[in-house]
Amino acid sequence: MSLFKHKALDSTKREIRLLTLLPFEPDSAKKCLLDPAKWTTTSSTHGLHEPITCTIKHVSLDDDPVYLALSYTWGDTSICKEIQIRSIDGNTCNIFNATINLTQALQYFRQERNPICLWVDAICIDQDNNAEKTEQVLLMQELYKKAESAVVWLGPAAEDSDAAMDALDSLGKMASEEGIMDLRKADYINWPYPDPQGRRSAKQKLIDDLVEQDSTEYPHRAFKLLSERSYWTRVWIVQEVSVSREVIFVCGWRRLSFRHLTAAFLYINHKKSRALMNIAYTDWLDPVRGPKLKTMAENTMSPVLSVLSGLRRKYQKEIGSPESLIDLLHRGCVVASSAESNRQSTNPRDRIYGLLGLASDRQVLNIVPDYSITIEECYRNVARVLLQHGHTDILSWCQHSKKLKDLPSWVPDFSTRIRDPCGDPKRYGLFSASGQHNVCCPTEPTHSLNFLPMTGTTVDTIMRTGRLWTPGLDCDFNYDKASALFEDIEEFCKQSQGSSSECSKDTGRWAEAVWRIPCADQMWTSNRRCRATIDAAEGYKEIKQRIANPDLVPGFYSRTCQAYVIAMEYLHNRRPFLSTNGYVGLLPAHSKRGDLVCIIYGAIVPFVLRKLDNGKHELIGEAYVHGIMDGEYLKKDPTPAVFDLGGDSTSLMDQSTIPRHSQS
């Protein structure tokens, strides 16, 4: 048999292809079975090893075809298995090479007597036709909206997933009936506080009573492993899950509705927080209670479920409103720790295009999917448009971990892991280094697409840099490195105070500098950032005490200390610095003496720029500069300058050249 070849779709009719998965007995002439709840599921392996046979037809979306949309991860595209695609009349049969994961999904979905009509991207889109891919991606949101439901394939049963699916289903049903889905994020944040209007108190009592009476030992490790399957890292699932009418998860022979999964996730997290609240050190040492607490604490389900739940409720118009592209990119590309996975896609362009259909501002931005351009061109075009619309957040996403060497320094590498920046996202309003100045970025093409002129002002030149601070949320707090960071900051502050610089005259600046700079003047409360308060000083003192007394119990911090530690751990790959005029703060690890500290109009944080031999500037990264984070410097009315940002990403890639310590 020859390989299957796609026939051209008629884009004027908004055509798509639909796959009909034929049953074991293809001559039974039964109707398509479109309700996954009625699918026959059995642990029998009958039919799992029989060849997959399908037919393909062209239909117009305007004719409201009836089908299910498959949501899954391709898996390894180098390992494939043949499936048969017959013509509608049955006269010809061709071969399609499907990935193992797709083949398994079709094997588990296939029924004995009923065909199933599916939309499956790998088969229903000609992956070798860039023009068709562009057209079909534009239809993707509508395609999932019109499907009877999205069927999510998590993979075959493994690692006790049957027990996890069963427990999640029963838990979700129970919690849903008690009203847990009626609660909002703010309700969980305000749970311990009074509820004067009584809006949430009744629901909270029901949930708390349920938790109090629940003595079941749940398979927490199986929950965690199920939530960490490769499916959850796909960028496309954000759109597929958000817009579909119904979402059904399938793992092996088990099924689970999105509502029950979400309700179970919320319940498990609440039960865990109640169990771990105010735990004493002796509880961890208890031979019976200790191991249970440890298992519960160490096996947390992936937060991606919370993100997807929130987005789905927005796009189903239950709460809030759809998000902008910059917010969706922040959800999809920016991660908190090096252990956290960001959204993945087979085609790196889909890191953008997979979210574009959901963006509330997609028409204003006028970004159109185009698979004929290079990945670098795709990322550069998107970055330029976002900056032109005032989204200077993305300059903080230009970090040292770039893999695409031809990207200009002002373009983030969306294909790699982007760590949560210091001043991001802009909507939090933590800082306003550029004051009331709006972004000044040309909307017309410049002399070179790799360069981008942006208006701002130079603050100062870097004179000294300190030792490297490289923490991580995924490892133990490093007291030795924290001690070095504190020492360098204290020394730089003393040197600035003792100089004849302008900064030395501002005595109020230094009273709080030593504890505000190490945490970049921010703390984490209720799962979000806020500006550091005087409590941060207590957290700083507690860490200093632990540095001086290593015998204190590790990991058991006061709440203020814990908030301070988390803030420090988010500040990955930074160095303290002292500038020529006495400014002290934190900057990217790969900064060096002679680099410029600048403010770009419209940005909430300062940036480090490096002047190139051709007069252009390379963006090195964001900075925290104590004393100018709220627009103080621009009140002096400094002379504006145009920074022609460009250069490749060499400085953001070659970490072997970073000086370890340059206090000279």
N, C-alpha and C positions, 0 to 999 in steps of 0.2 A: 504494500500500500504506500502511496505517496504522501508527502507532508501536506497538511491542510493549508490552503491559501485563502486569505480573507478576500471577499468581494467588496468592492467599494461601497461605502455608505452614501446616501443622498443627504448632504448637509442641509439642503434647502427644505427637506421634509423633517429635519431634526431626527434622523434615524439613529437607532441603536441596534445592537445585536442582542438576542436573548438565547440562552442555552437551555435546551430541554434535556434533563438528565433522565434517561430511560430506565425503567425498572428491570428487575431480574427477568421478568416475563414480559417482554416488550409487546407481545401480541394480545395482551389482556384488554387493551382499548379503554382503560380507565381515564378519568379526568385528572388533570394536574392537581396535586395536593399542595396547597399553598399555606396551610396552617401548621407550623412546626410542632404545635402542641398535639397534633393528631398523627405525627409521624410514628411509625413503628420503631421502637427502640428495644434492642435486646442485646444481651451479652454474647449471643451466639456469633460466631465468626462467619456464618453463612453469607456468602456473597462478597465478603471483604477482599477475596483474592481473585474474584471474577473480573474480566476486563471492563473498564468503564466505557459506556457507549452513550453518545449524545447526538442531538441534532442542533443546528443553528438556524435562526430565522432573523430577518430584518423587520423591525417595526418602528413606527413613528411614536415618539413620546406624546405627540398631540392626540393620538388615538387612545390614550390612557390604557396601555397594555397592563396585564395582571402578572406580577412576577415577584420573586424574592430577590434581595440584593445580598450577595455574600460579602462579608467583611472578614478579612484574614490577613496573614502575613505570607508572602511568597515563600520565604525560606531560601535555601541554597539553590540558586538558578543553574548551577553547574551539574546538579544531580537531578535528572528528570525521569519520568516514567510515561510510557505511551498511553494515551487514551484515544478512543475511536470516535470520529465525528462523521456521522452518516448524512447523506443528503436527505431532504424531506421525503422524497419518493423511495428512498431506500436502495437506489440503483448503484450508488457509489459510496465508498467509505475511505476516509483519509485519517492520517495520524497527526495528533497534536502532542508535543512534548510538554507535559505539565510537571511542575515541581512536586516533590514528594508530599509536601504539606497540603497542596491543593488536591492531589490525588486522594490523600487520606480523607479530606473533607468530603469529597464526592462519594467515596466508598461508604462513609458513615451516614451520609444523607440519603443515599439511594434506597428506594422502597421496593417491596416485592412486586406490587401490582400497579402502583400509581407513578406516573412521571412527575417530575418537579421542574418548574420553570424558574431559572436563575439568571441573574446578571452577575458575571464573573469577570473582573477587569482583565486578567491575564489572557483570557480567551476572547472576550467580547470586544476588546480594542486591539487593533493591529499595532503591536508594540514596535514594529519596524517602520511605521509610517508617522513621522513627526507631525505632519499637518493634521492627520486624523486624531492623534493624541491631543493636540491643542484644542480641536473642536469638541472632543468628548469630555475633556476636563472642564470646559465651560458648561457642560450639561450635568456635571457630576452631582451638584447639590440637588437639582430637580430630580435627577435619576433616583437618588436615595429617598427623597421626599415622597415620590410616587410609588415606591415599592410597598407591597403589603407589609413587609417588615424587613429589617436587616438581620441576617442570621450570622452571628459571630462564631467563627471556628477557633477554639482555643487549642485544639490538638487532641490526640488520643489520651486516654486515661493514664496517669503516671503520678508517682510521688503522693499517693493517697488522695488523688483529686476527686475520686468518687465520694469519699467521706466529706471532703470540703464542699463539693457542690450540693450534696444532700443537706448538710448543716446550714449552708448559706441560704438555701431555698426555704427551709423551715423557719430559720431565724428571721429572714427577711419578711416572710408572711406574717409572723407574729409581731415584729416591730412595726411593720406597715399598718397593721390593724390597730395598733395602739397610737398611731398618729405621728410617728417619728419623721415622716416625710413632710409634715406640715411645719416643721421647725426650720429656721434659717441659720446661716453661719453666725450671724450676730447673736442668735439665741444661745448658741453653745459658748460663745465668748462671754456672754453676760449671765451664764447659768448660775453662778454663785450669788449674784446680786439680786436685790428686791425687784419685783415686777409690779409696779404700782398700777398699771392698766390691766393686769391680769391676763394679758393676751397669751402668754406662753406658759404660765404657771400650771394650768390644768394638765397640759400635755407633758410637761416636765415631771409632774408627780406620777403620771402613768408610767413613763419610761423609767424613772428612778425606782418605782415599786417593782417593775419588771426585773430590773437589774438586781434589786435586793433579794428577790425570791429565786433568782436563777443561780443554781449551784452546778450547772452543767460544765464539764470540762471540754472545751472545744478544741478541735485540731488546729491550733494556731500556726504551727509550722506549715501544715498543708494549705492553710489560707494564704500565708505569705508566699509560698512557692507558686501557687496558682496565680497570684497577682503579679508575679515577676516573670511570667512567660513572655516570650518574644513579641507576642501580639500587642502587648500594651505599649511598646515603644514605637509603633508605627505612627507616622505623622498623619496619615489619611484617616485614622480612626476618629480623630477629633471631629471631622466633618460628618463621617458616616454615622457615628453614634448620636451626634447632636441633632441632626435634621430628620432622621428616620421616624416614622410613625410609631413603630414598635421595635424593640431590640431584644433578641433572644440569644443567649450564650449557650454554646454547645461544647462540651468537653467529653470526648468518648461517647458514651451512650446517655450522658446526663444533660439535662436542659435547665436553664435558669433565666428568668426574666430580668431585665435591667432594673426594674423597680425593686424586686426582691434583693438583688445584689446590692443596690445602693442602700436600702434600708438595713440590710445585714451589716454592711460596712460601717454605717453610722452607729449602729447599736454596739458593735464590737469595740469600736474606738471609745465610745462613751463608757462602756463597762470596764475597759482597760484603764481609762483615766481615773475612774472611781476607785478601782482596785489599787492603783499605784499612788494615789493621792496620800500625801503625808505618811508614806511608809518609813518606818524607823529602820535604822541599821540592823537592829536585832531581828527584824522580820526576814531580812535577806539571809541571816545565819540560821534561821529555823529549819530543821531537817525536813519538815513536811511542806511548810508554806514557802520556804525559800526557793526550791527548784521550780515550783509552779509560777511564782512571780518572775523568776528569771526567764522561763520559757515564754511567758506572756510578753515580757518587756523586750526580749530579743527577736520576737517574730511579729513584726508590725507589717500590716498589709501596705502595699505601695500607695502613696498619696495620689497616684494618677487616677484612682477611682473617684476621689473627691473632686478632682479637677473636671473629669468627664461628666460627673453628676451635675456640677454647677453649670457647666456649659450647656448640657442638654436641657436643663430647666430654663435657661435663658432663651434658647432657640425654639423651645416648645411653648414659649411665652408664659411660663409659670411664674418666673421671677425675673426682675432686671430687664436688660436689653442686650442685643448682640454687641460683640466687642470689635474694636478697631483692629487693623492689621498689626500695628505695633504691639498691642496687648496680646494678640494671639501668638505673635512671634516670641514674645517674652515667655508665654506659657510653653511654647513648643521647642524653643531653642536654648533657653537660659536655665541652668541647673544650679542648685545650691552647693553640692559637694562633688568631689571627683568620683565618688562611688555611685552617684545618681545618674541614671541613663536619660539622655535627651531623646527627642523623637527621631526615629530613623525612617529612611525611605530608600528604595532601590535606586531611584534616580535622584541625585542631590538637588536638582531643581525643584523637586516636590517638597523640599523643606519650606519653600515659599508657596508654590502652587497648591499644595495640599491644604493650606489654610486660607488661601485667597478667597475661595467661594463663601467663607463664613464672615469675612470682614465687612463691617458695617459701612466702611468708607471706601470700598473697592471701586465704586463708580467715580468718586472724587479723585482717587489716586490714579485711576486709569491704567492700572498694570494688567497686561494681558498675557496669559501663559504663552510661551514660545519655546518649543523644544528644539528648535533649529539653532539657537544661539548657544554659546559655551556656558559652562557653569559660572565662570568668572563674570561673563557679561550679564548673566541673570542676576547675580548678587549685586554687582555694581549698579545696574539699572534700578533695582529696588532700593538700595541704599540712597542713591541720588534723589529719587522721588520722595522718600520718607524725610530726608533732610530738607528738601525744598518745602515740605509741608510742616516744618518746625519740629520734627521728631529727632531732636539731638540726642535722645536716649541711646541711639544705636552707636554713637561714637564711643560710649563706654563699653560696648560689646566688641570693640576691636582689641583683642587681647593677644597674649604671647603664644597661644596654642594654635595659631593658624597653620593649616596644611596646604592650602592652595597658594603657591608661591607668587602667582601673577596678580593677586588681588592688590589694589591700591591700599595704602595704610588706613584710609578712612572707611573701608568697606569691611564689615564683619564677615568671618568665614562661617556661614550658617551650616556648613556640612560637619562641623566639629562641635565639641562640647564648649559652650560659652558659660563661664562661671558668673554667678550673680554679682553685678558690679556694686560699687560703694554707694552711689547715689541713685540707683535705679529701683523702681520705675519713677518717672517724672511726676506721675499723678499723686504720689505720696506727699510731695511738697516738702521733703526734708530740707533741701538746700535751694538757694537761688543765687549762685555766685555771680550770674550776669545781671542780677537785679531786674529792672523793667525793660531791658533791651531785648528785642525780638531777634530771632534768627535772621541773618542776612546772607542768603545763598542764591546765586543766579538761577533763574528758571530756564534761561536759554543755554544751548550747548556752548561749552567753553572751547579753548584752543585744543584741548586734549581731553578725551572722555575719562582718562585715568587721573586727572587733576580736578580738584574742586576748590574754588576760592571761597573762603568763609571769613567774615569780618569779626574782629575781636580786639584784644589788646594784650600786650606782654606785661606780666606782673614782675618777673624777676628771673635770674639765672641760678641754676643749681650750683652750689659751691661744694657741699659735702653730702655723702650718702652713708647710711648706716648698714647694719647687718640685716640679712634677709629674714623676713617673717613668712614662713610657709606652713601654715596650719592646715587643718582639714576637718570638716564635720564628721568624717568617717574614721577618725583615729583619736587616740587619747590626747588631751591637751598637753602641749609641750612647755613645761615650766622653764626649762633652760633657755629656749628661744624667746619666751615671753620676758624672761629676766634681761636678756640681751637687748630686746626691743625697748623695754622700759629704761635701761641704762643709756642707750643712745639718745632717746628722746629727752631725757633729763639733761644730758650733757649739751645737746643742741640748744635747749631752752636757756640753760645757764650762759652759754656762749653768746646767744642773741641778746640776752639781758645785759651782759657785760660789754657789749659793743656800743659803738656810737651810731648805730643804724636807727632808722625811723621807728622800727618795731620796738627797740629797747625803751623808747619813751612811753609806750603804752603799757603801764604797769598792770592794768587790769587784765591784759591778755594772758599773762603767765600764771596767774593764781590757779586756774583750772586746766591749763594746757597739758600738764603731765598726765592727767587721767582722761581728758577728752580726746587727745590725739591717738592713743593706742586703739581705741574703739571707733575712730573716725566720727566721734561725737554722736553716736547712735547706740540704741539698745533694742532688743527684741522683746515685745510684750504682746500677748494674745496673737501670736503667730504673724506679727507684722512689725515693721521697723518704726521707730519713733526717735526723736532727738533725745540725746542723753540728758537725764535729770541729775540732781545732786545724789540720787541713789547710786549712780554709776561710780561716784567717788568711793562709796563703800565697797562696791564690787572690786574696784581697783585695789583698795587696801587689803581686801581678803586674799586676792591673788598674791600680793606682796608678802602677806603673812605665810602663805603656803610655800612660796619660794624660800623664805627664811626657815620654814619648819616643814621639811618633807615628810615627817611622820604623821601629819594630819591625814585623816581618812580620804583617799582619793575618790573623786566623783561626787561627793556629797557636799554640794554648795548651798549657800543661802540663795533665795530667789534672785536677789539683786546681783549676786556674784554669777549665777548661772546666766542671767541676761547679758552680763558683761562678757563672759566667756564666749557665748554664741556670737556676739557682735565681733569679737576679735577673730573668731574662726572663719567668719565670712570674708575677712580681709586677706585673701590668699595672695601670695607672691608680691609682697610690698616691702618697701624699705623706708625708714625714716630719712628725712633730708633737712639740710639747712641751706637757705639761699643766701645770696650775696648781701641782700638788705635785711636779713634776719628772720625771714619767714621759716616756720617749722611745720612739718606735716608728714604725710605718707604719699609715696608715688610708686609706679610700677617697678618691678624688680630689675628690669632691663634698662632703666634710666641711668644716666651717667652725668658726671660733672660737665657743665657747659650746656646741658639741655635747658630749654626755656619753659618756665611755668606761665601758661597763658589762660586767658578767659575767652571763650568763643561765645559770641552773642547768642542768646537763646538757650544756652546750656546751663544746667543747674550746678555742675561741678567744674573746677578748673581742669586743664589738660596739660600734659607734658608734650612739647613739640621739639623736634630736632631739626636744626637748620641744615639743609643739604648744600652741596657745592654749587648746584645750579640755582640757588636762591629760593627753591621751594622748601616746603616743610613736611617732615614725616611725623605722623601722629604716633606717639609712643603709648599713650593711655591716659586714663583719668587720674586725678590726684585729690587728696584731701589737704587743704592748706589752712591751718588754724588762723582764724581772724578775718578771713575773706569769703566765707561760705555763704553769707547772707547779703552779698552785694556791696559790702563795705568798700572794696577797692574802687569800684566804679563810681562811688560817690565823690571820688577825687577828680572825676572827669579826665581820665588819662587819654592820651592820643590814641585814636583807633588805628588799627592796622588790618590789612588783608593778608590772610595766611593761605597761600596756594597749597592746599594739602595734596600730597601725592606720594610718590615713592612706592616701591614694592613692600612686601611684608618681611623683608630679610631680618630686620631687628626684632620682629615679633615671632620669629621662627627659630633662630640659631641661639639656643640657650647656653651653648658651650662657651660663648664669648662674654657671658655676664660676669662682671667683676664680683667677687664674693664680699669684699669689704673695701670701701674706698674712702676711708677717713683720713684724707691728707690735705 
